[in-house]
Structures are given as C-alpha cells and as structure tokens.
C-alpha cells in the first residue's frame, strides 16, 4: 500500500476516535462507544507507523490512552 492510503486511513481512525468522545464530553450523555478507542487507536497507530507519519502516530497514541488522560484531568480539576 502507498503511504498516502495508510496515512488517510490513520487520519480516519483519529477522526472516528474523536467523534466517539463527542456524546460523553459535549452532550453529557453516558455512551459506551468511547470503548472503541481501545480498538481504533492502535489500528491508527499501526497504519501511521507503516505510513511513516509520526504526527498521526502521536495523535492516535494519545487517543488510545484518552480515557486515562480524561480521568486524570477530571480528578485534577473537578475533584473526586
């Protein structure tokens, strides 16, 4: 596969991952769809590594661990 196709699908994985958090963060609706980030994030990381786009690698890696990042920020700023 060409690098452009791999980078395109890695970007799609990142955008889908962001959209999966939308109901929880912006609308306050408890949706279990964010759990798909644990599947889509590593797929995006693998595709971006193969496409040699390291910015997308970092973004998809952060997306994979976004639950833990949000939990930390929530406890830090909103308290237990």
Helices and strands as residue ranges (DSSP letters): H 3-25, G 32-36, H 37-50, H 54-64, H 66-78
